[in-house]
Amino acid sequence: MAVHTADKPYEAHRLTVDTGTGFDEFRDRYEQAVPALDMPVFEHLMAENADWPAVLRATEENAPHGFIIYWSFDNTALLRLSGDRWRSVQYLMGNHTIAQRMFHHNPTVMLYAPLRTTICEDADGVTRFSIDQPSAQFGGFDDPAITAVGVELDHKVADLLDYLGAPVPAQLTAA
């Protein structure tokens, strides 16, 4: 029996913006705009085998700006043990109802959904937000339906950055 292995190169675009504010302030604003997944609500929906419209409603309530934090880790304390003085926190941010629209075509999209983001402070004290451009990641699947959702995610990230008062990279607002 032959084993099939696929090798698909794709281009990634890491976007990093100077947030124009302090680390703690930007982190607080980000975490308020992108709240954590309300696990009790979604555990209840799963236990009840809720219909998809109920999931859509609950997600909209949980994600006031279109995104939810599924996981976060503050790297600062652990990596300070090595002598590093950076401040950094990483997140998995996304929206499962949007991811489903890609998952429906190819479950491998979950390699990139949710989106990975970081907030870090550099040696000069400048706070930066970084994300890989969603349309570049999802465009690598060579499926127009998945690519279209990636472009939609670009625009949603742009809207989030604008809401947070951070610069919006032009790459996120291109058609």
MDTraj code that builds the backbone (N, CA, C; nanometers):
import mdtraj as md
import numpy as np

residues = "MET ALA VAL HIS THR ALA ASP LYS PRO TYR GLU ALA HIS ARG LEU THR VAL ASP THR GLY THR GLY PHE ASP GLU PHE ARG ASP ARG TYR GLU GLN ALA VAL PRO ALA LEU ASP MET PRO VAL PHE GLU HIS LEU MET ALA GLU ASN ALA ASP TRP PRO ALA VAL LEU ARG ALA THR GLU GLU ASN ALA PRO HIS GLY PHE ILE ILE TYR TRP SER PHE ASP ASN THR ALA LEU LEU ARG LEU SER GLY ASP ARG TRP ARG SER VAL GLN TYR LEU MET GLY ASN HIS THR ILE ALA GLN ARG MET PHE HIS HIS ASN PRO THR VAL MET LEU TYR ALA PRO LEU ARG THR THR ILE CYS GLU ASP ALA ASP GLY VAL THR ARG PHE SER ILE ASP GLN PRO SER ALA GLN PHE GLY GLY PHE ASP ASP PRO ALA ILE THR ALA VAL GLY VAL GLU LEU ASP HIS LYS VAL ALA ASP LEU LEU ASP TYR LEU GLY ALA PRO VAL PRO ALA GLN LEU THR ALA ALA".split()
xyz = np.array([
    [0.0839, -0.1174, 0.0000],
    [0.0000, 0.0000, 0.0000],
    [0.0887, 0.1242, 0.0000],
    [0.0640, 0.2123, -0.0934],
    [0.1403, 0.3368, -0.1040],
    [0.0892, 0.4383, -0.0011],
    [0.1828, 0.5090, 0.0571],
    [0.1490, 0.6136, 0.1530],
    [0.1595, 0.7474, 0.0812],
    [0.0544, 0.8271, 0.0922],
    [0.0518, 0.9576, 0.0256],
    [0.0996, 1.0651, 0.1235],
    [0.1966, 1.1415, 0.0813],
    [0.2449, 1.2552, 0.1590],
    [0.2387, 1.3778, 0.0693],
    [0.1764, 1.4830, 0.1201],
    [0.1670, 1.6072, 0.0427],
    [0.2677, 1.7081, 0.0977],
    [0.3250, 1.7841, 0.0096],
    [0.4172, 1.8915, 0.0463],
    [0.3698, 2.0160, -0.0261],
    [0.3137, 2.1102, 0.0474],
    [0.2562, 2.2304, -0.0141],
    [0.3267, 2.3544, 0.0389],
    [0.4224, 2.4089, -0.0357],
    [0.4827, 2.5346, 0.0077],
    [0.3820, 2.6489, -0.0065],
    [0.3881, 2.7434, 0.0846],
    [0.3050, 2.8623, 0.0749],
    [0.3811, 2.9774, 0.1376],
    [0.3388, 3.0969, 0.1051],
    [0.4061, 3.2165, 0.1535],
    [0.3318, 3.2714, 0.2749],
    [0.4060, 3.3068, 0.3780],
    [0.3474, 3.3684, 0.4969],
    [0.3900, 3.5152, 0.5024],
    [0.3021, 3.5977, 0.5579],
    [0.3313, 3.7399, 0.5752],
    [0.3066, 3.7760, 0.7209],
    [0.4141, 3.7955, 0.7968],
    [0.4020, 3.8368, 0.9354],
    [0.3862, 3.9878, 0.9393],
    [0.2782, 4.0332, 0.9999],
    [0.2514, 4.1755, 1.0122],
    [0.2750, 4.2162, 1.1578],
    [0.3563, 4.3178, 1.1782],
    [0.3868, 4.3675, 1.3118],
    [0.3647, 4.5171, 1.3137],
    [0.2854, 4.5620, 1.4117],
    [0.2560, 4.7046, 1.4220],
    [0.2956, 4.7566, 1.5591],
    [0.3455, 4.8785, 1.5604],
    [0.3713, 4.9515, 1.6842],
    [0.2346, 4.9972, 1.7332],
    [0.1942, 4.9531, 1.8505],
    [0.0589, 4.9810, 1.8998],
    [0.0398, 5.1257, 1.9424],
    [0.1503, 5.1981, 1.9653],
    [0.1399, 5.3372, 2.0068],
    [0.1008, 5.3547, 2.1521],
    [0.1047, 5.2483, 2.2290],
    [0.0677, 5.2568, 2.3701],
    [0.1513, 5.1586, 2.4511],
    [0.1384, 5.1621, 2.5813],
    [0.2136, 5.0734, 2.6688],
    [0.1638, 4.9296, 2.6629],
    [0.2500, 4.8407, 2.7058],
    [0.2206, 4.6971, 2.7023],
    [0.0943, 4.6635, 2.7800],
    [0.0887, 4.7025, 2.9067],
    [-0.0257, 4.6663, 2.9903],
    [-0.1549, 4.7262, 2.9368],
    [-0.1497, 4.8511, 2.8926],
    [-0.2699, 4.9159, 2.8405],
    [-0.3197, 4.8460, 2.7149],
    [-0.2280, 4.8165, 2.6210],
    [-0.2719, 4.7516, 2.4973],
    [-0.3225, 4.6108, 2.5260],
    [-0.2540, 4.5390, 2.6120],
    [-0.2976, 4.4027, 2.6459],
    [-0.4372, 4.4059, 2.7070],
    [-0.4611, 4.4977, 2.7993],
    [-0.5939, 4.5080, 2.8613],
    [-0.7010, 4.5388, 2.7574],
    [-0.6737, 4.6333, 2.6688],
    [-0.7722, 4.6696, 2.5658],
    [-0.7981, 4.5515, 2.4718],
    [-0.6912, 4.4820, 2.4337],
    [-0.7048, 4.3657, 2.3457],
    [-0.7906, 4.2583, 2.4124],
    [-0.7611, 4.2273, 2.5378],
    [-0.8335, 4.1200, 2.6063],
    [-0.9777, 4.1582, 2.6373],
    [-1.0081, 4.2872, 2.6447],
    [-1.1484, 4.3290, 2.6593],
    [-1.2217, 4.3190, 2.5250],
    [-1.1534, 4.3557, 2.4184],
    [-1.2147, 4.3509, 2.2850],
    [-1.2267, 4.2077, 2.2336],
    [-1.1339, 4.1229, 2.2737],
    [-1.1319, 3.9829, 2.2321],
    [-1.1382, 3.8982, 2.3591],
    [-1.2591, 3.8745, 2.4100],
    [-1.2717, 3.8010, 2.5362],
    [-1.2417, 3.6522, 2.5201],
    [-1.2149, 3.5897, 2.6320],
    [-1.1917, 3.4453, 2.6337],
    [-1.3201, 3.3708, 2.5978],
    [-1.3023, 3.2530, 2.5416],
    [-1.4147, 3.1650, 2.5110],
    [-1.4932, 3.1401, 2.6394],
    [-1.6227, 3.1590, 2.6341],
    [-1.7106, 3.1338, 2.7483],
    [-1.7410, 2.9841, 2.7520],
    [-1.6467, 2.9072, 2.8072],
    [-1.6561, 2.7606, 2.8027],
    [-1.7857, 2.7060, 2.8602],
    [-1.8342, 2.7549, 2.9742],
    [-1.9600, 2.6972, 3.0248],
    [-2.0749, 2.7083, 2.9240],
    [-2.0838, 2.8194, 2.8536],
    [-2.1899, 2.8358, 2.7534],
    [-2.1748, 2.7329, 2.6422],
    [-2.0529, 2.7172, 2.5908],
    [-2.0344, 2.6259, 2.4779],
    [-2.0361, 2.4793, 2.5218],
    [-1.9920, 2.4503, 2.6440],
    [-2.0059, 2.3135, 2.6956],
    [-2.1531, 2.2763, 2.7067],
    [-2.2349, 2.3718, 2.7507],
    [-2.3792, 2.3483, 2.7599],
    [-2.4379, 2.3225, 2.6207],
    [-2.3992, 2.4051, 2.5230],
    [-2.4491, 2.3860, 2.3872],
    [-2.4102, 2.2490, 2.3318],
    [-2.2865, 2.2062, 2.3595],
    [-2.2423, 2.0746, 2.3113],
    [-2.3172, 1.9624, 2.3828],
    [-2.3348, 1.9764, 2.5151],
    [-2.4062, 1.8741, 2.5917],
    [-2.5513, 1.8606, 2.5461],
    [-2.6104, 1.9728, 2.5080],
    [-2.7497, 1.9740, 2.4619],
    [-2.7625, 1.9420, 2.3133],
    [-2.6482, 1.9232, 2.2461],
    [-2.6482, 1.9001, 2.1015],
    [-2.7283, 2.0102, 2.0313],
    [-2.6962, 2.1338, 2.0661],
    [-2.7679, 2.2510, 2.0163],
    [-2.7590, 2.2604, 1.8647],
    [-2.8539, 2.3302, 1.8070],
    [-2.8497, 2.3526, 1.6630],
    [-2.7491, 2.4644, 1.6324],
    [-2.7054, 2.4698, 1.5058],
    [-2.6018, 2.5658, 1.4660],
    [-2.6463, 2.7109, 1.4859],
    [-2.7719, 2.7475, 1.4596],
    [-2.8125, 2.8854, 1.4878],
    [-2.7923, 2.9257, 1.6342],
    [-2.8100, 2.8331, 1.7269],
    [-2.7854, 2.8640, 1.8686],
    [-2.6368, 2.8899, 1.8920],
    [-2.5514, 2.8124, 1.8254],
    [-2.4064, 2.8331, 1.8364],
    [-2.3689, 2.9691, 1.7771],
    [-2.4278, 3.0024, 1.6636],
    [-2.4001, 3.1330, 1.6011],
    [-2.4391, 3.2476, 1.6951],
    [-2.5556, 3.2380, 1.7584],
    [-2.6006, 3.3433, 1.8511],
    [-2.5056, 3.3544, 1.9706],
    [-2.4706, 3.2417, 2.0294],
    [-2.3820, 3.2429, 2.1466],
    [-2.2446, 3.2980, 2.1104],
    [-2.1974, 3.2655, 1.9918],
    [-2.0668, 3.3148, 1.9476],
    [-2.0709, 3.4648, 1.9269],
    [-2.1765, 3.5137, 1.8655],
    [-2.1888, 3.6580, 1.8438],
    [-2.1879, 3.7329, 1.9773],
    [-2.2535, 3.6764, 2.0785],
    [-2.2540, 3.7384, 2.2112],
    [-2.1153, 3.7337, 2.2760],
    [-2.0407, 3.6260, 2.2528],
    [-1.9087, 3.6079, 2.3135],
    [-1.8003, 3.6882, 2.2417],
    [-1.8254, 3.7229, 2.1158],
    [-1.7227, 3.7870, 2.0326],
    [-1.7709, 3.9235, 1.9836],
    [-1.7703, 4.0254, 2.0692],
    [-1.8252, 4.1550, 2.0287],
    [-1.7534, 4.2193, 1.9099],
    [-1.6282, 4.1820, 1.8871],
    [-1.5530, 4.2363, 1.7739],
    [-1.5113, 4.1257, 1.6772],
    [-1.5853, 4.0151, 1.6815],
    [-1.5659, 3.9086, 1.5844],
    [-1.4691, 3.7990, 1.6240],
    [-1.3967, 3.8179, 1.7342],
    [-1.2949, 3.7198, 1.7732],
    [-1.3069, 3.6815, 1.9204],
    [-1.2580, 3.5606, 1.9487],
    [-1.2553, 3.5035, 2.0836],
    [-1.1128, 3.4555, 2.1100],
    [-1.0684, 3.4662, 2.2340],
    [-0.9400, 3.4073, 2.2738],
    [-0.9683, 3.2638, 2.3196],
    [-0.9035, 3.1678, 2.2530],
    [-0.9172, 3.0267, 2.2885],
    [-0.8064, 2.9815, 2.3833],
    [-0.6947, 3.0536, 2.3805],
    [-0.5803, 3.0160, 2.4634],
    [-0.4883, 3.1364, 2.4700],
    [-0.4219, 3.1526, 2.5851],
    [-0.3177, 3.2551, 2.5952],
    [-0.2100, 3.2066, 2.6903],
    [-0.0913, 3.2616, 2.6708],
    [0.0213, 3.2287, 2.7579],
    [0.1111, 3.3515, 2.7692],
    [0.1345, 3.3927, 2.8924],
    [0.2263, 3.5026, 2.9188],
    [0.3656, 3.4426, 2.9320],
    [0.4478, 3.4666, 2.8288],
    [0.5835, 3.4092, 2.8232],
    [0.6798, 3.4751, 2.9205],
    [0.6461, 3.5941, 2.9668],
    [0.7386, 3.6808, 3.0379],
    [0.8033, 3.6134, 3.1579],
    [0.7247, 3.5644, 3.2518],
    [0.7798, 3.5112, 3.3766],
    [0.8672, 3.3887, 3.3527],
    [0.8217, 3.2984, 3.2689],
    [0.8979, 3.1763, 3.2435],
    [1.0295, 3.2063, 3.1729],
    [1.0268, 3.2882, 3.0694],
    [1.1477, 3.3142, 2.9921],
    [1.2417, 3.4125, 3.0622],
    [1.1908, 3.4848, 3.1599],
    [1.2777, 3.5703, 3.2404],
    [1.3794, 3.4875, 3.3184],
    [1.3458, 3.3625, 3.3444],
    [1.4377, 3.2743, 3.4158],
    [1.5676, 3.2536, 3.3384],
    [1.5654, 3.2775, 3.2078],
    [1.6854, 3.2642, 3.1256],
    [1.7677, 3.3925, 3.1243],
    [1.7119, 3.4994, 3.1832],
    [1.7796, 3.6281, 3.1823],
    [1.7203, 3.7268, 3.0841],
    [1.6278, 3.6802, 2.9981],
    [1.5624, 3.7710, 2.9034],
    [1.4705, 3.8667, 2.9779],
    [1.4597, 3.9890, 2.9288],
    [1.3776, 4.0903, 2.9949],
    [1.2599, 4.1363, 2.9085],
    [1.2360, 4.0666, 2.7976],
    [1.1225, 4.1012, 2.7129],
    [0.9922, 4.0775, 2.7874],
    [0.8901, 4.1514, 2.7491],
    [0.7539, 4.1219, 2.7940],
    [0.6806, 4.0709, 2.6712],
    [0.6101, 3.9590, 2.6875],
    [0.5462, 3.8966, 2.5726],
    [0.4313, 3.8073, 2.6174],
    [0.3233, 3.8135, 2.5436],
    [0.2105, 3.7223, 2.5648],
    [0.1624, 3.6773, 2.4278],
    [0.1268, 3.5511, 2.4181],
    [0.0799, 3.4967, 2.2912],
    [-0.0633, 3.4453, 2.3068],
    [-0.1352, 3.4459, 2.1956],
    [-0.2766, 3.4088, 2.1959],
    [-0.3103, 3.3224, 2.0757],
    [-0.4152, 3.2430, 2.0917],
    [-0.4863, 3.1829, 1.9796],
    [-0.6213, 3.2530, 1.9777],
    [-0.6429, 3.3332, 1.8745],
    [-0.7603, 3.4183, 1.8616],
    [-0.8353, 3.3766, 1.7356],
    [-0.9645, 3.3612, 1.7457],
    [-1.0396, 3.3252, 1.6270],
    [-1.1882, 3.3295, 1.6497],
    [-1.2576, 3.2575, 1.5633],
    [-1.4022, 3.2483, 1.5707],
    [-1.4390, 3.1164, 1.5043],
    [-1.4864, 3.0224, 1.5848],
    [-1.5157, 2.8885, 1.5333],
    [-1.6255, 2.8877, 1.4276],
    [-1.7151, 2.9865, 1.4303],
    [-1.8206, 2.9894, 1.3282],
    [-1.7644, 3.0332, 1.1929],
    [-1.6601, 3.1142, 1.1957],
    [-1.5915, 3.1510, 1.0711],
    [-1.5030, 3.0349, 1.0261],
    [-1.4305, 2.9749, 1.1212],
    [-1.3446, 2.8608, 1.0875],
    [-1.4259, 2.7474, 1.0252],
    [-1.5481, 2.7283, 1.0716],
    [-1.6320, 2.6209, 1.0182],
    [-1.6553, 2.6371, 0.8695],
    [-1.6637, 2.7609, 0.8234],
    [-1.6885, 2.7857, 0.6813],
    [-1.5704, 2.7407, 0.5951],
    [-1.4518, 2.7299, 0.6540],
    [-1.3355, 2.6763, 0.5825],
    [-1.3212, 2.5268, 0.6092],
    [-1.3419, 2.4879, 0.7340],
    [-1.3346, 2.3476, 0.7764],
    [-1.4247, 2.2603, 0.6895],
    [-1.5395, 2.3157, 0.6536],
    [-1.6363, 2.2472, 0.5687],
    [-1.5714, 2.2012, 0.4375],
    [-1.4741, 2.2765, 0.3877],
    [-1.4065, 2.2439, 0.2619],
    [-1.2798, 2.1613, 0.2821],
    [-1.2104, 2.1849, 0.3958],
    [-1.0839, 2.1148, 0.4194],
    [-1.0489, 2.1266, 0.5677],
    [-1.0587, 2.0172, 0.6435],
    [-1.0324, 2.0256, 0.7871],
    [-0.8885, 2.0623, 0.8230],
    [-0.7977, 2.0546, 0.7274],
    [-0.6585, 2.0910, 0.7540],
    [-0.6426, 2.2402, 0.7836],
    [-0.7429, 2.3218, 0.7500],
    [-0.7349, 2.4656, 0.7796],
    [-0.7155, 2.4903, 0.9292],
    [-0.7480, 2.3907, 1.0107],
    [-0.7353, 2.4089, 1.1560],
    [-0.5894, 2.4195, 1.2005],
    [-0.4955, 2.3983, 1.1079],
    [-0.3554, 2.4301, 1.1383],
    [-0.3383, 2.5794, 1.1660],
    [-0.4244, 2.6614, 1.1064],
    [-0.4107, 2.8069, 1.1134],
    [-0.5305, 2.8759, 1.1771],
    [-0.6291, 2.8005, 1.2175],
    [-0.7455, 2.8561, 1.2856],
    [-0.7562, 2.7840, 1.4205],
    [-0.7544, 2.8569, 1.5283],
    [-0.7520, 3.0017, 1.5396],
    [-0.6184, 3.0623, 1.4979],
    [-0.6232, 3.1939, 1.4820],
    [-0.5058, 3.2706, 1.4418],
    [-0.4124, 3.2896, 1.5604],
    [-0.2846, 3.2848, 1.5350],
    [-0.1854, 3.3070, 1.6409],
    [-0.1460, 3.4544, 1.6407],
    [-0.1498, 3.5177, 1.7589],
    [-0.1104, 3.6573, 1.7729],
    [-0.0157, 3.6724, 1.8910],
    [0.0622, 3.7793, 1.8883],
    [0.1469, 3.8117, 2.0030],
    [0.1410, 3.9616, 2.0305],
    [0.1566, 3.9929, 2.1566],
    [0.1798, 4.1291, 2.2007],
    [0.3118, 4.1232, 2.2745],
    [0.4074, 4.2061, 2.2334],
    [0.5372, 4.2046, 2.2998],
    [0.5915, 4.3462, 2.3136],
    [0.6838, 4.3586, 2.4039],
    [0.7513, 4.4866, 2.4276],
    [0.8977, 4.4665, 2.3936],
    [0.9518, 4.5505, 2.3064],
    [1.0908, 4.5341, 2.2659],
    [1.1858, 4.6025, 2.3650],
    [1.3144, 4.5964, 2.3369],
    [1.4169, 4.6500, 2.4280],
    [1.4028, 4.8002, 2.4520],
    [1.3403, 4.8707, 2.3580],
    [1.3196, 5.0145, 2.3728],
    [1.1871, 5.0475, 2.4398],
    [1.1114, 4.9445, 2.4807],
    [0.9839, 4.9659, 2.5468],
    [0.8674, 4.9877, 2.4522],
    [0.8870, 4.9608, 2.3223],
    [0.7805, 4.9776, 2.2236],
    [0.6951, 4.8503, 2.2231],
    [0.5647, 4.8686, 2.2362],
    [0.4726, 4.7555, 2.2361],
    [0.4282, 4.7281, 2.0934],
    [0.4393, 4.6023, 2.0535],
    [0.4064, 4.5617, 1.9173],
    [0.3050, 4.4470, 1.9188],
    [0.2186, 4.4491, 1.8189],
    [0.1210, 4.3422, 1.7964],
    [0.1604, 4.2730, 1.6671],
    [0.1655, 4.1401, 1.6679],
    [0.2036, 4.0648, 1.5480],
    [0.1021, 3.9555, 1.5189],
    [0.0836, 3.9334, 1.3883],
    [-0.0056, 3.8280, 1.3396],
    [0.0405, 3.7907, 1.1992],
    [0.0261, 3.6644, 1.1642],
    [0.0461, 3.6254, 1.0245],
    [-0.0819, 3.6589, 0.9494],
    [-0.0684, 3.7191, 0.8323],
    [-0.1842, 3.7620, 0.7549],
    [-0.2722, 3.6415, 0.7211],
    [-0.3982, 3.6432, 0.7659],
    [-0.4849, 3.5271, 0.7428],
    [-0.4999, 3.4884, 0.5957],
    [-0.5162, 3.5846, 0.5058],
    [-0.5377, 3.5487, 0.3650],
    [-0.4166, 3.4778, 0.3057],
    [-0.2970, 3.5095, 0.3527],
    [-0.1772, 3.4401, 0.3036],
    [-0.1770, 3.2950, 0.3516],
    [-0.2111, 3.2752, 0.4791],
    [-0.2148, 3.1383, 0.5324],
    [-0.3203, 3.0538, 0.4622],
    [-0.4422, 3.1068, 0.4554],
    [-0.5517, 3.0280, 0.3998],
    [-0.5481, 3.0225, 0.2479],
    [-0.4830, 3.1187, 0.1849],
    [-0.4660, 3.1144, 0.0402],
    [-0.3824, 2.9964, -0.0042],
    [-0.3004, 2.9438, 0.0854],
    [-0.2157, 2.8293, 0.0541],
    [-0.2924, 2.7004, 0.0307],
    [-0.4228, 2.7022, 0.0554],
    [-0.5025, 2.5817, 0.0330],
    [-0.5545, 2.5721, -0.1098],
    [-0.5319, 2.6769, -0.1900],
    [-0.5730, 2.6766, -0.3309],
    [-0.7209, 2.6428, -0.3498],
    [-0.8026, 2.6953, -0.2591],
    [-0.9470, 2.6758, -0.2680],
    [-1.0106, 2.8143, -0.2581],
    [-1.0784, 2.8608, -0.3629],
    [-1.1341, 2.9961, -0.3608],
    [-1.2266, 3.0230, -0.2428],
    [-1.3014, 2.9233, -0.1990],
    [-1.3924, 2.9440, -0.0858],
    [-1.3134, 2.9684, 0.0435],
    [-1.2051, 2.8963, 0.0620],
    [-1.1205, 2.9144, 0.1806],
    [-1.0470, 3.0474, 0.1704],
    [-0.9948, 3.0785, 0.0537],
    [-0.9236, 3.2049, 0.0334],
    [-1.0138, 3.3235, 0.0636],
    [-1.1394, 3.3162, 0.0216],
    [-1.2341, 3.4261, 0.0463],
    [-1.2542, 3.4492, 0.1955],
    [-1.2608, 3.3424, 0.2725],
    [-1.2743, 3.3572, 0.4177],
    [-1.1466, 3.4167, 0.4755],
    [-1.0309, 3.3796, 0.4225],
    [-0.9047, 3.4391, 0.4668],
    [-0.9034, 3.5898, 0.4450],
    [-0.9533, 3.6348, 0.3309],
    [-0.9613, 3.7790, 0.3029],
    [-1.0585, 3.8455, 0.4004],
    [-1.1701, 3.7801, 0.4262],
    [-1.2660, 3.8325, 0.5250],
    [-1.1985, 3.8475, 0.6614],
    [-1.1173, 3.7493, 0.6991],
    [-1.0454, 3.7570, 0.8268],
    [-0.9453, 3.8725, 0.8276],
    [-0.8791, 3.8962, 0.7134],
    [-0.7913, 4.0139, 0.7038],
    [-0.8683, 4.1388, 0.7439],
    [-0.9864, 4.1550, 0.6862],
    [-1.0672, 4.2750, 0.7122],
    [-1.1126, 4.2807, 0.8576],
    [-1.1452, 4.1666, 0.9156],
    [-1.1860, 4.1637, 1.0564],
    [-1.0689, 4.2002, 1.1482],
    [-0.9494, 4.1533, 1.1159],
    [-0.8310, 4.1909, 1.1950],
    [-0.8064, 4.3409, 1.1796],
    [-0.8218, 4.3932, 1.0590],
    [-0.8063, 4.5377, 1.0360],
    [-0.9052, 4.6153, 1.1219],
    [-1.0306, 4.5717, 1.1242],
    [-1.1322, 4.6391, 1.2059],
    [-1.0958, 4.6341, 1.3543],
    [-1.0441, 4.5199, 1.3985],
    [-1.0044, 4.5066, 1.5388],
    [-0.8909, 4.6026, 1.5718],
    [-0.7883, 4.6057, 1.4878],
    [-0.6762, 4.6969, 1.5126],
    [-0.7232, 4.8420, 1.5141],
    [-0.8105, 4.8768, 1.4218],
    [-0.8652, 5.0121, 1.4181],
    [-0.9401, 5.0422, 1.5478],
    [-1.0223, 4.9494, 1.5928],
    [-1.0953, 4.9667, 1.7191],
    [-0.9987, 4.9876, 1.8365],
    [-0.8876, 4.9150, 1.8336],
    [-0.7880, 4.9244, 1.9413],
    [-0.7002, 5.0488, 1.9298],
    [-0.7166, 5.1252, 1.8225],
    [-0.6383, 5.2466, 1.8035],
    [-0.4978, 5.2209, 1.7544],
    [-0.4740, 5.1022, 1.7001],
    [-0.3414, 5.0666, 1.6474],
    [-0.3405, 5.0897, 1.4965],
    [-0.2225, 5.1104, 1.4395],
    [-0.2143, 5.1243, 1.2930],
    [-0.2649, 4.9978, 1.2234],
    [-0.3296, 5.0157, 1.1099],
    [-0.3823, 4.9042, 1.0321],
    [-0.2938, 4.8873, 0.9088],
    [-0.2213, 4.7749, 0.8976],
    [-0.1403, 4.7512, 0.7787],
    [-0.2267, 4.7494, 0.6520],
    [-0.1777, 4.8137, 0.5482],
    [-0.2515, 4.8200, 0.4216],
    [-0.2813, 4.6810, 0.3661],
    [-0.1961, 4.5841, 0.3959],
    [-0.2163, 4.4475, 0.3452],
    [-0.3491, 4.3880, 0.3928],
    [-0.3973, 4.4347, 0.5079],
    [-0.5212, 4.3804, 0.5618],
    [-0.6460, 4.4398, 0.4988],
    [-0.6316, 4.5513, 0.4307],
    [-0.7489, 4.6168, 0.3737],
    [-0.7530, 4.6070, 0.2227],
    [-0.6541, 4.5424, 0.1632],
    [-0.6526, 4.5241, 0.0169],
    [-0.7683, 4.4335, -0.0219],
    [-0.8166, 4.4500, -0.1419],
    [-0.9320, 4.3699, -0.1888],
    [-0.8940, 4.2246, -0.1997],
])
top = md.Topology()
chain = top.add_chain()
for i, resn in enumerate(residues, 1):
    res = top.add_residue(resn, chain, resSeq=i)
    for name in ("N", "CA", "C"):
        top.add_atom(name, md.element.get_by_symbol(name[0]), res)
traj = md.Trajectory(xyz[None], top)
